[in-house]
Amino acid sequence: TRAPLTDVQRAARFLYLQRASYAALPGRPHFAPLGNKAYNLIRRTYEAALEETHERLRDAVIENLPWQEAIRRWDGPQTLFYVDPPYIACTGYGYPFGDDEQRELATALKAVRGAFVLSLNDHPLAHELYAGCTVKRLTHYYATTTRYNHRQTPVGELLIFGGAAGSRPNSHRESP
C-alpha cells in the first residue's frame, strides 16, 4: 500500500489533474490520450504553473470547511473571501445546495466585516439576492459544448463584489 499524500503532494496532484483534464467534475476527470510531445508540454507547463501558484498563494489561507465555519472563523476587516458556490438551479455537485442555502449564503456575505468576491451563474435569483452589490456580467463559451455540438452557445456568469470590495447600499450596479 502507498503512504498517504501530504497536503503539498495532494495540492500538486490536484493542480496536475486540473491541467491535464477537461470538462471534469470533482472525482470524474476526463482525459484525452496524449502522445509524448503533449505529455512533455503538460509536464513543462505544469512545473511552471506549480511555481507560479506557489508564489501567488504564498500568503493565502485556503480552507476546506463548511462555508458558515469559514466565514465565522476568518471574517475581519482585512479578509477577502472568494466564494464559488454551486450554481443556482444546477445539479451534479454531489450535495444539495438549494435556494434556501443560496439565501443563507447571501445574507451571511452581505454581513461580513471584510469583503467578498462571488462567482455565480447569471440567474434571476442571483440578482435578487445580491441587490446592492456591484455585479459584473461575463459571457463565455464552454469549450466542450462547442466541440461536441459544433456551435457556440454563450453562457452568462456573474462576478459579485460586496463588503469593502464593492457593496453600495441600495444600488444594484451592473457593468456590461
N, C-alpha and C positions, 0 to 999 in steps of 0.2 A: 504494500500500500504506500501511497505517496504521503509525505508530510503536508500538513495544511499550509496554505499560502499565507504569507504575511500580508499586512494591509497594503504595503507598497507593491508586492507582487500581484495582488488582486487588482489594484488600480492599473498597473501596467497591462495586465491581461484584458481588463475592460477596455482600455484605450485601443489595444490591438484589435479586439473584436469589433469595436465601433469603426475602426479604419478599414478593416478587411471585409466587412459585411455590408449588405444593403437591404433596405426595406425590412429591417428587423424590429421585432418586438422583444422585450426582455425575455430571455430564455429560449427565443426562437430565431436565431440569426439565420440569414440566407447567405450562401457563399457561391461565387462563380468559380469554375475551375480556373486555376492560374498556371500559366507557363512559368519557366524560370525567370524570364525578364520581368513579368508582372510581380512575381513574388519578391524579387530583389528591389523593385521600385517601392513596393509597400514597406518592405523592411527598412529601406533608407529613409523614406518619409516618416515612417513610424518612429524611428530613433530621433529624428529632428523634432517631431511633434511631441514626443515624450519630454525632451529637454525644454521645449517652449512651454509646455503645460506646467512643468515643474517651476519654471521661472514665474509664470503668470499667477500661479496659485500658491506661491511661497508663503504668503501671509493670510491666505484664506482659510476659513474653517468650513468644512463640508460635513454635514450631519446626515445620518440615516436614522431619523426619528419621525414619529408622527408629527405632522405639521404643527399641531397645537403645542406639543412639547418644545419644538424648536423655537417657536415664537416666544413662549414663556421663558425659556432659558436664555435666549440671546437678545431679546429686544432691548434697545438702548438708543440714545441719540446718535451714536456713531455707527449703528448697524444698517447694512443694506441687505435686505432679503431678496434673493432671486427665487421666484416661485413658478413652477411649471406643473400645475395640477393636471389631472385627466381632463380632456376637453369636454365641454358641455354637450350632453346628448350623444356621446360617443361610447362605444363598448370596446372590449378587447384588452382592457388594462389588467384584468385578473382580480380586481376587487371593486366593490361598489363605491362610487363617488357621485351621488346624485345631486339634484338641485338643492336639497336641504344642506348638504355639506358644502356646496358651492356658496350658498348664502352665509353659512357659518364662517367660511374662509374669508369672504369679502368683509364681513363685519370685523373680524379679527385684524385683517390687514389695514383697514381704514383706521384702526385704533392704535397701530404701532407708534412708538416714540421715534423710531428710526425712519427708514424709507423702504420702499419695495418696488421691484420691477416684476411684473407678472406677465407670462405669455399664455394666451388662451385663444380658442377659435373665435371667429367673428360670428357671434350668436346674439340674438336679441337680449337674452338673459345677462350676458356679459356687460352689455351697455347699460342695462338697468342696475346691476349690482355695483358697477364702478362709476356711476354718475358722480361727477365732482372730481374725478381723477383725469389726468392727462392721458389720452388714448392715441396711439399711433397705429394706424391701419396699414397692414402689409399684405401684399399679394405675391404668391409664389406658385410654382408648379411642382408637383411631386414627380420626380424623375421616373419612378417605376410605373406610375399610372400612364405617363406619356409613352414609355417603352412598350407596354402591353396593349394599350388602347390606340396607339398611334395618333393621339390627339392631345392637345394641351388643355387641361381644364384648370382655370385659376382657382386657387384656394385662398380664402381670406383668413388672416390671423391678426391678432391684436397684441401690441405691447402696451401694458398699462402701468403708469408710473404714479405712485402715491406716497404719502408721507412727505418727508423732506425732498423726495425725488420728483415731486410734481403735483401734489394734491392742491387743488384750488377749490375752496368751498363754493358750492352751488354753481359750478361751471363745468359742464361736460365738454371739454375741448377735444376735437379730433383733428389730426393732421392728415392731409390727403395721402 
